[in-house]
């Protein structure tokens, strides 16, 4: 058999390939080709695979303006990037997960930066007013989040990585930060630590209150006095936290346990205590929330609780697509994840 006869004919026309081009090369109708690209369930796997193979070979891409006119959709998902993340590992891992979930769909990811001096609602309002996307993924949720209020009022599909305290339910995926701080404090208490300081996220964010509540509960149960870091937070530069830890170490009642739910900031505190002559793991224990392997490179024992940001980003995108399609009730698009203790450089006692 002449194998060359099984290959699709080469296109000779100029200009970008269209559905009609695909139909001519595959010998199928335009409607069939269109349904194959949309993964139509009525078509066989072989037909859909053949159409996609030819589409890939000739570089076919849907004409986005035409798609929008026909469907009323942009097939764009926008991720509003808070500049506080500074394209950190946090944002990178969320984007990795979102991108993975959108692979194989018609949707594309648009990352929209929020300038540091910009009102957080501005990029959200722009997307809604211009219909620049079909759905939004937001982070840095606040208890009475104005962005979420507006999206609910406009009935615009969205999901938050984080929770609010609004009366109207909405899709979200969140890490249980109450549980993280509670178990982090328990791990330190199990190691005999009694002077435990927590570095909280900025107080305007919902998860700051969750961490503080979990921390206070654990210390109350152990009969210990809570101590919240003052003048710094999880968004303070690592160098600032290094100086802060150095000052703490020189106090008469220096802390012997630290909870710091960010790797770079925890590293800054480790170095600050070392600068003051402390030995990490002997004079002070530090608990952090692990999202990467950065602290595994440091020869200092830490207690680490793993937060899977790639999975969170992936599932935020999947939940959002379901919200756009209207396939699930809001209650089915809400999830609270637990951090898991990971081996790291040291294990919690007990």
Short mmCIF file of the C-alpha atoms (twelve columns), coordinates in Angstrom:
data_MODEL
# 
_entry.id   MODEL 
# 
loop_
_atom_site.group_PDB 
_atom_site.id 
_atom_site.type_symbol 
_atom_site.label_atom_id 
_atom_site.label_alt_id 
_atom_site.label_comp_id 
_atom_site.label_asym_id 
_atom_site.label_seq_id 
_atom_site.Cartn_x 
_atom_site.Cartn_y 
_atom_site.Cartn_z 
_atom_site.pdbx_PDB_model_num 
ATOM 1   C CA . UNK A 1   0.000   0.000  0.000  1 
ATOM 2   C CA . UNK A 2   1.269   3.506  -0.823 1 
ATOM 3   C CA . UNK A 3   1.611   5.129  2.595  1 
ATOM 4   C CA . UNK A 4   1.703   8.580  1.085  1 
ATOM 5   C CA . UNK A 5   -1.936  8.175  0.071  1 
ATOM 6   C CA . UNK A 6   -2.981  8.187  3.749  1 
ATOM 7   C CA . UNK A 7   -1.545  11.644 4.314  1 
ATOM 8   C CA . UNK A 8   -3.879  14.626 3.980  1 
ATOM 9   C CA . UNK A 9   -3.281  16.713 0.866  1 
ATOM 10  C CA . UNK A 10  -1.262  19.880 1.317  1 
ATOM 11  C CA . UNK A 11  -3.162  23.127 1.118  1 
ATOM 12  C CA . UNK A 12  -2.110  25.466 -1.635 1 
ATOM 13  C CA . UNK A 13  -4.344  28.486 -0.981 1 
ATOM 14  C CA . UNK A 14  -2.955  31.643 0.544  1 
ATOM 15  C CA . UNK A 15  -4.137  33.161 3.801  1 
ATOM 16  C CA . UNK A 16  -4.922  31.506 7.137  1 
ATOM 17  C CA . UNK A 17  -6.681  28.118 7.006  1 
ATOM 18  C CA . UNK A 18  -10.409 28.102 7.647  1 
ATOM 19  C CA . UNK A 19  -13.049 25.505 8.474  1 
ATOM 20  C CA . UNK A 20  -13.686 25.211 4.745  1 
ATOM 21  C CA . UNK A 21  -9.965  24.465 4.251  1 
ATOM 22  C CA . UNK A 22  -10.165 21.711 6.863  1 
ATOM 23  C CA . UNK A 23  -13.304 20.298 5.282  1 
ATOM 24  C CA . UNK A 24  -11.602 20.094 1.898  1 
ATOM 25  C CA . UNK A 25  -8.514  18.368 3.280  1 
ATOM 26  C CA . UNK A 26  -10.440 15.826 5.344  1 
ATOM 27  C CA . UNK A 27  -13.269 15.150 2.920  1 
ATOM 28  C CA . UNK A 28  -15.812 16.026 5.601  1 
ATOM 29  C CA . UNK A 29  -18.505 18.665 5.730  1 
ATOM 30  C CA . UNK A 30  -17.861 22.061 7.319  1 
ATOM 31  C CA . UNK A 31  -20.406 21.332 10.067 1 
ATOM 32  C CA . UNK A 32  -18.792 17.969 10.848 1 
ATOM 33  C CA . UNK A 33  -15.342 19.558 11.034 1 
ATOM 34  C CA . UNK A 34  -16.664 22.270 13.349 1 
ATOM 35  C CA . UNK A 35  -18.291 19.690 15.642 1 
ATOM 36  C CA . UNK A 36  -15.113 17.597 15.667 1 
ATOM 37  C CA . UNK A 37  -13.049 20.567 16.860 1 
ATOM 38  C CA . UNK A 38  -15.611 21.146 19.608 1 
ATOM 39  C CA . UNK A 39  -15.314 17.504 20.709 1 
ATOM 40  C CA . UNK A 40  -18.883 16.744 19.638 1 
ATOM 41  C CA . UNK A 41  -20.033 13.554 21.424 1 
ATOM 42  C CA . UNK A 42  -21.964 12.337 18.377 1 
ATOM 43  C CA . UNK A 43  -18.731 11.907 16.375 1 
ATOM 44  C CA . UNK A 44  -16.355 8.964  16.623 1 
ATOM 45  C CA . UNK A 45  -13.002 9.291  18.339 1 
ATOM 46  C CA . UNK A 46  -11.276 8.481  15.038 1 
ATOM 47  C CA . UNK A 47  -13.042 11.294 13.183 1 
ATOM 48  C CA . UNK A 48  -12.231 13.862 15.856 1 
ATOM 49  C CA . UNK A 49  -8.613  12.722 16.033 1 
ATOM 50  C CA . UNK A 50  -8.251  12.942 12.236 1 
ATOM 51  C CA . UNK A 51  -9.663  16.468 12.111 1 
ATOM 52  C CA . UNK A 52  -7.427  17.651 14.961 1 
ATOM 53  C CA . UNK A 53  -4.367  16.093 13.332 1 
ATOM 54  C CA . UNK A 54  -4.995  17.945 10.069 1 
ATOM 55  C CA . UNK A 55  -5.793  21.167 11.955 1 
ATOM 56  C CA . UNK A 56  -2.480  20.921 13.810 1 
ATOM 57  C CA . UNK A 57  -0.575  20.169 10.602 1 
ATOM 58  C CA . UNK A 58  -1.843  23.198 8.714  1 
ATOM 59  C CA . UNK A 59  -1.869  25.520 11.741 1 
ATOM 60  C CA . UNK A 60  -5.623  26.077 11.874 1 
ATOM 61  C CA . UNK A 61  -6.816  28.419 14.615 1 
ATOM 62  C CA . UNK A 62  -10.407 29.581 15.142 1 
ATOM 63  C CA . UNK A 63  -11.014 33.174 14.075 1 
ATOM 64  C CA . UNK A 64  -11.661 34.642 17.493 1 
ATOM 65  C CA . UNK A 65  -13.762 37.562 16.299 1 
ATOM 66  C CA . UNK A 66  -15.925 35.184 14.292 1 
ATOM 67  C CA . UNK A 67  -16.254 32.784 17.210 1 
ATOM 68  C CA . UNK A 68  -17.352 35.642 19.426 1 
ATOM 69  C CA . UNK A 69  -19.968 36.775 16.924 1 
ATOM 70  C CA . UNK A 70  -21.368 33.252 16.643 1 
ATOM 71  C CA . UNK A 71  -21.252 32.189 20.281 1 
ATOM 72  C CA . UNK A 72  -21.198 35.421 22.262 1 
ATOM 73  C CA . UNK A 73  -18.091 34.125 24.020 1 
ATOM 74  C CA . UNK A 74  -14.457 35.145 23.957 1 
ATOM 75  C CA . UNK A 75  -13.137 31.777 25.161 1 
ATOM 76  C CA . UNK A 76  -10.756 33.718 27.381 1 
ATOM 77  C CA . UNK A 77  -10.235 33.203 31.112 1 
ATOM 78  C CA . UNK A 78  -8.641  36.137 32.933 1 
ATOM 79  C CA . UNK A 79  -6.414  35.722 35.969 1 
ATOM 80  C CA . UNK A 80  -5.994  39.007 37.830 1 
ATOM 81  C CA . UNK A 81  -2.414  39.065 39.080 1 
ATOM 82  C CA . UNK A 82  -1.922  41.024 42.274 1 
ATOM 83  C CA . UNK A 83  1.418   42.808 41.927 1 
ATOM 84  C CA . UNK A 84  2.214   41.938 45.523 1 
ATOM 85  C CA . UNK A 85  2.972   38.484 44.135 1 
ATOM 86  C CA . UNK A 86  5.690   40.010 41.924 1 
ATOM 87  C CA . UNK A 87  5.379   36.930 39.691 1 
ATOM 88  C CA . UNK A 88  6.586   34.904 42.652 1 
ATOM 89  C CA . UNK A 89  6.441   31.151 42.962 1 
ATOM 90  C CA . UNK A 90  2.917   31.606 44.347 1 
ATOM 91  C CA . UNK A 91  1.607   33.187 41.147 1 
ATOM 92  C CA . UNK A 92  3.715   30.986 38.879 1 
ATOM 93  C CA . UNK A 93  2.339   27.774 40.356 1 
ATOM 94  C CA . UNK A 94  -1.263  28.953 40.188 1 
ATOM 95  C CA . UNK A 95  -0.754  29.885 36.528 1 
ATOM 96  C CA . UNK A 96  0.805   26.481 35.833 1 
ATOM 97  C CA . UNK A 97  -2.292  24.778 37.223 1 
ATOM 98  C CA . UNK A 98  -4.728  27.038 35.373 1 
ATOM 99  C CA . UNK A 99  -2.887  26.513 32.086 1 
ATOM 100 C CA . UNK A 100 -2.913  22.748 32.539 1 
ATOM 101 C CA . UNK A 101 -6.680  22.735 33.116 1 
ATOM 102 C CA . UNK A 102 -7.309  24.813 29.981 1 
ATOM 103 C CA . UNK A 103 -5.138  22.612 27.780 1 
ATOM 104 C CA . UNK A 104 -7.292  20.784 25.269 1 
ATOM 105 C CA . UNK A 105 -10.189 23.230 25.661 1 
ATOM 106 C CA . UNK A 106 -11.069 26.204 23.481 1 
ATOM 107 C CA . UNK A 107 -10.144 28.557 26.304 1 
ATOM 108 C CA . UNK A 108 -7.033  30.688 26.560 1 
ATOM 109 C CA . UNK A 109 -5.534  32.246 29.675 1 
ATOM 110 C CA . UNK A 110 -5.079  35.988 29.952 1 
ATOM 111 C CA . UNK A 111 -2.980  37.275 32.866 1 
ATOM 112 C CA . UNK A 112 -4.019  40.804 33.787 1 
ATOM 113 C CA . UNK A 113 -1.631  42.608 36.178 1 
ATOM 114 C CA . UNK A 114 -3.063  44.821 38.876 1 
ATOM 115 C CA . UNK A 115 -0.749  47.780 39.402 1 
ATOM 116 C CA . UNK A 116 0.434   48.407 42.946 1 
ATOM 117 C CA . UNK A 117 -1.225  51.851 43.106 1 
ATOM 118 C CA . UNK A 118 -4.378  50.682 41.328 1 
ATOM 119 C CA . UNK A 119 -7.740  50.114 42.959 1 
ATOM 120 C CA . UNK A 120 -8.222  46.300 42.957 1 
ATOM 121 C CA . UNK A 121 -11.677 46.685 41.439 1 
ATOM 122 C CA . UNK A 122 -10.428 48.550 38.329 1 
ATOM 123 C CA . UNK A 123 -9.080  45.579 36.299 1 
ATOM 124 C CA . UNK A 124 -12.165 43.562 37.236 1 
ATOM 125 C CA . UNK A 125 -14.517 46.332 36.153 1 
ATOM 126 C CA . UNK A 126 -12.609 46.681 32.874 1 
ATOM 127 C CA . UNK A 127 -13.038 42.990 32.040 1 
ATOM 128 C CA . UNK A 128 -16.742 43.009 32.886 1 
ATOM 129 C CA . UNK A 129 -17.527 46.288 31.099 1 
ATOM 130 C CA . UNK A 130 -15.674 45.298 27.924 1 
ATOM 131 C CA . UNK A 131 -16.650 41.602 28.025 1 
ATOM 132 C CA . UNK A 132 -12.943 40.898 27.504 1 
ATOM 133 C CA . UNK A 133 -13.244 37.432 29.055 1 
ATOM 134 C CA . UNK A 134 -15.847 34.803 29.849 1 
ATOM 135 C CA . UNK A 135 -14.701 34.322 33.432 1 
ATOM 136 C CA . UNK A 136 -12.349 35.598 36.120 1 
ATOM 137 C CA . UNK A 137 -10.028 33.998 38.666 1 
ATOM 138 C CA . UNK A 138 -9.290  36.216 41.656 1 
ATOM 139 C CA . UNK A 139 -6.890  35.898 44.587 1 
ATOM 140 C CA . UNK A 140 -6.369  37.936 47.770 1 
ATOM 141 C CA . UNK A 141 -9.995  37.775 48.864 1 
ATOM 142 C CA . UNK A 142 -11.278 40.155 51.512 1 
ATOM 143 C CA . UNK A 143 -14.185 39.559 53.918 1 
ATOM 144 C CA . UNK A 144 -16.399 42.135 52.183 1 
ATOM 145 C CA . UNK A 145 -14.672 41.980 48.818 1 
ATOM 146 C CA . UNK A 146 -15.939 44.761 46.539 1 
ATOM 147 C CA . UNK A 147 -14.758 42.899 43.432 1 
ATOM 148 C CA . UNK A 148 -16.852 39.885 44.358 1 
ATOM 149 C CA . UNK A 149 -19.866 42.053 45.195 1 
ATOM 150 C CA . UNK A 150 -19.720 43.647 41.747 1 
ATOM 151 C CA . UNK A 151 -19.314 40.313 39.962 1 
ATOM 152 C CA . UNK A 152 -22.272 38.864 41.834 1 
ATOM 153 C CA . UNK A 153 -24.409 41.898 40.995 1 
ATOM 154 C CA . UNK A 154 -23.446 41.665 37.316 1 
ATOM 155 C CA . UNK A 155 -23.840 37.864 37.275 1 
ATOM 156 C CA . UNK A 156 -20.373 37.510 35.756 1 
ATOM 157 C CA . UNK A 157 -18.733 34.060 36.126 1 
ATOM 158 C CA . UNK A 158 -15.779 33.996 38.523 1 
ATOM 159 C CA . UNK A 159 -14.036 32.004 41.200 1 
ATOM 160 C CA . UNK A 160 -11.839 33.120 44.077 1 
ATOM 161 C CA . UNK A 161 -8.789  31.415 45.470 1 
ATOM 162 C CA . UNK A 162 -9.728  32.337 49.001 1 
ATOM 163 C CA . UNK A 163 -13.007 33.027 50.747 1 
ATOM 164 C CA . UNK A 164 -15.118 36.050 51.587 1 
ATOM 165 C CA . UNK A 165 -17.699 36.603 54.309 1 
ATOM 166 C CA . UNK A 166 -20.439 37.728 51.939 1 
ATOM 167 C CA . UNK A 167 -23.952 36.416 52.435 1 
ATOM 168 C CA . UNK A 168 -24.328 35.422 48.778 1 
ATOM 169 C CA . UNK A 169 -22.484 32.157 48.076 1 
ATOM 170 C CA . UNK A 170 -19.983 32.070 45.224 1 
ATOM 171 C CA . UNK A 171 -17.463 29.589 43.787 1 
ATOM 172 C CA . UNK A 172 -14.159 29.331 45.628 1 
ATOM 173 C CA . UNK A 173 -11.254 27.087 46.430 1 
ATOM 174 C CA . UNK A 174 -9.354  27.901 49.583 1 
ATOM 175 C CA . UNK A 175 -6.687  26.526 51.861 1 
ATOM 176 C CA . UNK A 176 -7.896  25.996 55.419 1 
ATOM 177 C CA . UNK A 177 -5.660  28.563 57.073 1 
ATOM 178 C CA . UNK A 178 -7.327  28.130 60.459 1 
ATOM 179 C CA . UNK A 179 -6.287  24.493 60.375 1 
ATOM 180 C CA . UNK A 180 -2.774  25.336 59.140 1 
ATOM 181 C CA . UNK A 181 -2.082  27.811 61.941 1 
ATOM 182 C CA . UNK A 182 -3.714  25.572 64.553 1 
ATOM 183 C CA . UNK A 183 -1.632  22.524 63.609 1 
ATOM 184 C CA . UNK A 184 1.507   24.624 63.159 1 
ATOM 185 C CA . UNK A 185 1.159   25.922 66.716 1 
ATOM 186 C CA . UNK A 186 0.420   22.419 67.986 1 
ATOM 187 C CA . UNK A 187 3.591   21.122 66.305 1 
ATOM 188 C CA . UNK A 188 5.668   23.769 68.080 1 
ATOM 189 C CA . UNK A 189 3.965   23.119 71.417 1 
ATOM 190 C CA . UNK A 190 4.658   19.386 71.011 1 
ATOM 191 C CA . UNK A 191 8.354   20.278 70.729 1 
ATOM 192 C CA . UNK A 192 8.213   22.135 74.029 1 
ATOM 193 C CA . UNK A 193 7.995   25.638 72.578 1 
ATOM 194 C CA . UNK A 194 6.181   28.166 74.755 1 
ATOM 195 C CA . UNK A 195 6.994   31.609 73.327 1 
ATOM 196 C CA . UNK A 196 5.435   31.316 69.893 1 
ATOM 197 C CA . UNK A 197 5.165   34.268 67.503 1 
ATOM 198 C CA . UNK A 198 3.075   34.231 64.323 1 
ATOM 199 C CA . UNK A 199 3.700   36.437 61.296 1 
ATOM 200 C CA . UNK A 200 0.292   37.037 59.734 1 
ATOM 201 C CA . UNK A 201 -0.801  38.059 56.238 1 
ATOM 202 C CA . UNK A 202 -1.961  41.692 55.897 1 
ATOM 203 C CA . UNK A 203 -5.079  42.065 58.002 1 
ATOM 204 C CA . UNK A 204 -7.348  43.135 55.114 1 
ATOM 205 C CA . UNK A 205 -7.268  39.637 53.637 1 
ATOM 206 C CA . UNK A 206 -9.717  37.001 54.855 1 
ATOM 207 C CA . UNK A 207 -7.077  34.347 55.411 1 
ATOM 208 C CA . UNK A 208 -5.265  36.603 57.877 1 
ATOM 209 C CA . UNK A 209 -8.195  36.323 60.267 1 
ATOM 210 C CA . UNK A 210 -8.367  32.565 59.710 1 
ATOM 211 C CA . UNK A 211 -4.694  32.098 60.599 1 
ATOM 212 C CA . UNK A 212 -4.963  34.288 63.670 1 
ATOM 213 C CA . UNK A 213 -8.024  32.385 64.921 1 
ATOM 214 C CA . UNK A 214 -6.360  28.978 64.498 1 
ATOM 215 C CA . UNK A 215 -3.188  30.174 66.204 1 
ATOM 216 C CA . UNK A 216 -5.065  31.686 69.144 1 
ATOM 217 C CA . UNK A 217 -7.149  28.537 69.595 1 
ATOM 218 C CA . UNK A 218 -4.062  26.319 69.864 1 
ATOM 219 C CA . UNK A 219 -2.312  28.643 72.310 1 
ATOM 220 C CA . UNK A 220 -5.455  29.044 74.415 1 
ATOM 221 C CA . UNK A 221 -5.808  25.269 74.690 1 
ATOM 222 C CA . UNK A 222 -2.169  25.031 75.801 1 
ATOM 223 C CA . UNK A 223 -2.475  27.895 78.283 1 
ATOM 224 C CA . UNK A 224 0.082   30.013 76.416 1 
ATOM 225 C CA . UNK A 225 0.087   33.729 75.687 1 
ATOM 226 C CA . UNK A 226 -0.378  34.601 71.990 1 
ATOM 227 C CA . UNK A 227 2.050   37.006 70.376 1 
ATOM 228 C CA . UNK A 228 1.361   38.527 66.971 1 
ATOM 229 C CA . UNK A 229 4.314   39.960 65.036 1 
ATOM 230 C CA . UNK A 230 4.065   43.765 64.984 1 
ATOM 231 C CA . UNK A 231 5.267   46.083 62.252 1 
ATOM 232 C CA . UNK A 232 5.737   43.261 59.735 1 
ATOM 233 C CA . UNK A 233 3.550   40.790 57.854 1 
ATOM 234 C CA . UNK A 234 3.837   37.994 55.296 1 
ATOM 235 C CA . UNK A 235 4.166   40.559 52.507 1 
ATOM 236 C CA . UNK A 236 7.113   42.320 54.131 1 
ATOM 237 C CA . UNK A 237 10.382  41.834 52.206 1 
ATOM 238 C CA . UNK A 238 12.549  38.929 53.384 1 
ATOM 239 C CA . UNK A 239 15.289  41.390 54.355 1 
ATOM 240 C CA . UNK A 240 12.831  43.250 56.585 1 
ATOM 241 C CA . UNK A 241 11.895  40.010 58.331 1 
ATOM 242 C CA . UNK A 242 15.580  39.149 58.711 1 
ATOM 243 C CA . UNK A 243 16.083  42.391 60.633 1 
ATOM 244 C CA . UNK A 244 12.904  41.770 62.623 1 
ATOM 245 C CA . UNK A 245 14.016  38.267 63.656 1 
ATOM 246 C CA . UNK A 246 17.418  39.633 64.657 1 
ATOM 247 C CA . UNK A 247 15.728  42.132 66.966 1 
ATOM 248 C CA . UNK A 248 13.434  39.452 68.424 1 
ATOM 249 C CA . UNK A 249 16.404  37.218 69.185 1 
ATOM 250 C CA . UNK A 250 18.000  39.941 71.308 1 
ATOM 251 C CA . UNK A 251 14.960  40.436 73.536 1 
ATOM 252 C CA . UNK A 252 14.940  39.087 77.079 1 
ATOM 253 C CA . UNK A 253 11.952  36.854 76.290 1 
ATOM 254 C CA . UNK A 254 13.039  35.910 72.780 1 
ATOM 255 C CA . UNK A 255 10.606  33.590 70.992 1 
ATOM 256 C CA . UNK A 256 11.440  29.914 70.707 1 
ATOM 257 C CA . UNK A 257 8.853   29.194 68.006 1 
ATOM 258 C CA . UNK A 258 7.830   31.030 64.834 1 
ATOM 259 C CA . UNK A 259 4.909   30.471 62.451 1 
ATOM 260 C CA . UNK A 260 5.517   32.124 59.092 1 
ATOM 261 C CA . UNK A 261 3.341   30.901 56.220 1 
ATOM 262 C CA . UNK A 262 5.640   32.025 53.403 1 
ATOM 263 C CA . UNK A 263 8.894   30.388 52.358 1 
ATOM 264 C CA . UNK A 264 10.952  33.443 51.423 1 
ATOM 265 C CA . UNK A 265 9.838   35.324 54.518 1 
ATOM 266 C CA . UNK A 266 10.565  32.273 56.690 1 
ATOM 267 C CA . UNK A 267 14.041  32.100 55.158 1 
ATOM 268 C CA . UNK A 268 14.581  35.745 56.048 1 
ATOM 269 C CA . UNK A 269 13.662  35.008 59.666 1 
ATOM 270 C CA . UNK A 270 15.972  31.986 59.802 1 
ATOM 271 C CA . UNK A 271 18.879  34.121 58.672 1 
ATOM 272 C CA . UNK A 272 17.962  36.833 61.182 1 
ATOM 273 C CA . UNK A 273 18.023  34.382 64.074 1 
ATOM 274 C CA . UNK A 274 21.301  32.952 62.813 1 
ATOM 275 C CA . UNK A 275 22.772  36.446 62.675 1 
ATOM 276 C CA . UNK A 276 22.011  36.701 66.406 1 
ATOM 277 C CA . UNK A 277 23.744  33.386 67.144 1 
ATOM 278 C CA . UNK A 278 20.642  31.193 67.369 1 
ATOM 279 C CA . UNK A 279 20.744  27.617 66.110 1 
ATOM 280 C CA . UNK A 280 17.611  26.791 64.109 1 
ATOM 281 C CA . UNK A 281 15.981  23.651 65.476 1 
ATOM 282 C CA . UNK A 282 17.668  24.022 68.863 1 
ATOM 283 C CA . UNK A 283 17.086  27.582 70.071 1 
ATOM 284 C CA . UNK A 284 14.087  28.276 67.869 1 
ATOM 285 C CA . UNK A 285 11.816  26.244 65.591 1 
ATOM 286 C CA . UNK A 286 10.226  27.770 62.504 1 
ATOM 287 C CA . UNK A 287 7.070   26.504 60.802 1 
ATOM 288 C CA . UNK A 288 6.324   27.556 57.245 1 
ATOM 289 C CA . UNK A 289 3.789   26.797 54.542 1 
ATOM 290 C CA . UNK A 290 5.641   24.957 51.774 1 
ATOM 291 C CA . UNK A 291 4.730   25.648 48.143 1 
ATOM 292 C CA . UNK A 292 8.105   24.878 46.504 1 
ATOM 293 C CA . UNK A 293 11.440  23.203 47.283 1 
ATOM 294 C CA . UNK A 294 13.363  26.370 48.074 1 
ATOM 295 C CA . UNK A 295 13.868  25.648 51.788 1 
ATOM 296 C CA . UNK A 296 15.030  22.118 51.016 1 
ATOM 297 C CA . UNK A 297 18.194  23.763 49.665 1 
ATOM 298 C CA . UNK A 298 18.929  25.353 53.035 1 
ATOM 299 C CA . UNK A 299 20.738  23.252 55.616 1 
ATOM 300 C CA . UNK A 300 18.430  24.287 58.447 1 
ATOM 301 C CA . UNK A 301 15.644  22.182 59.972 1 
ATOM 302 C CA . UNK A 302 12.140  23.531 59.501 1 
ATOM 303 C CA . UNK A 303 8.622   22.255 60.037 1 
ATOM 304 C CA . UNK A 304 6.750   22.425 56.732 1 
ATOM 305 C CA . UNK A 305 3.103   22.100 55.762 1 
ATOM 306 C CA . UNK A 306 2.561   21.630 52.034 1 
ATOM 307 C CA . UNK A 307 0.060   23.743 50.066 1 
ATOM 308 C CA . UNK A 308 -0.494  22.468 46.516 1 
ATOM 309 C CA . UNK A 309 -0.881  25.651 44.479 1 
ATOM 310 C CA . UNK A 310 -0.681  23.887 41.118 1 
ATOM 311 C CA . UNK A 311 -3.675  21.732 42.028 1 
ATOM 312 C CA . UNK A 312 -5.497  24.782 43.384 1 
ATOM 313 C CA . UNK A 313 -4.967  26.684 40.128 1 
ATOM 314 C CA . UNK A 314 -6.002  23.683 38.047 1 
ATOM 315 C CA . UNK A 315 -9.202  23.130 39.991 1 
ATOM 316 C CA . UNK A 316 -10.052 26.848 40.095 1 
ATOM 317 C CA . UNK A 317 -10.027 26.773 36.290 1 
ATOM 318 C CA . UNK A 318 -12.119 23.590 36.141 1 
ATOM 319 C CA . UNK A 319 -14.677 24.999 38.584 1 
ATOM 320 C CA . UNK A 320 -14.836 28.237 36.599 1 
ATOM 321 C CA . UNK A 321 -15.513 26.417 33.327 1 
ATOM 322 C CA . UNK A 322 -18.377 24.581 35.028 1 
ATOM 323 C CA . UNK A 323 -19.712 27.907 36.303 1 
ATOM 324 C CA . UNK A 324 -19.547 29.383 32.788 1 
ATOM 325 C CA . UNK A 325 -21.438 26.403 31.382 1 
ATOM 326 C CA . UNK A 326 -23.940 26.514 34.241 1 
ATOM 327 C CA . UNK A 327 -23.486 22.792 34.809 1 
ATOM 328 C CA . UNK A 328 -23.215 22.813 38.601 1 
ATOM 329 C CA . UNK A 329 -24.831 24.608 41.545 1 
ATOM 330 C CA . UNK A 330 -22.573 27.021 43.422 1 
ATOM 331 C CA . UNK A 331 -22.443 24.646 46.395 1 
ATOM 332 C CA . UNK A 332 -20.672 22.094 44.177 1 
ATOM 333 C CA . UNK A 333 -18.072 24.697 43.203 1 
ATOM 334 C CA . UNK A 334 -16.709 25.348 46.688 1 
ATOM 335 C CA . UNK A 335 -13.845 23.479 48.325 1 
ATOM 336 C CA . UNK A 336 -11.648 23.850 51.383 1 
ATOM 337 C CA . UNK A 337 -8.247  22.132 51.225 1 
ATOM 338 C CA . UNK A 338 -6.014  21.079 54.095 1 
ATOM 339 C CA . UNK A 339 -2.274  21.544 54.084 1 
ATOM 340 C CA . UNK A 340 -0.326  18.339 54.625 1 
ATOM 341 C CA . UNK A 341 2.798   17.870 56.684 1 
ATOM 342 C CA . UNK A 342 5.740   17.087 54.466 1 
ATOM 343 C CA . UNK A 343 9.037   15.523 55.485 1 
ATOM 344 C CA . UNK A 344 11.090  18.640 54.750 1 
ATOM 345 C CA . UNK A 345 14.173  19.031 56.867 1 
ATOM 346 C CA . UNK A 346 12.587  18.068 60.173 1 
ATOM 347 C CA . UNK A 347 9.431   16.443 61.481 1 
ATOM 348 C CA . UNK A 348 7.073   17.823 64.101 1 
ATOM 349 C CA . UNK A 349 7.360   16.024 67.398 1 
ATOM 350 C CA . UNK A 350 4.535   13.769 68.438 1 
# 
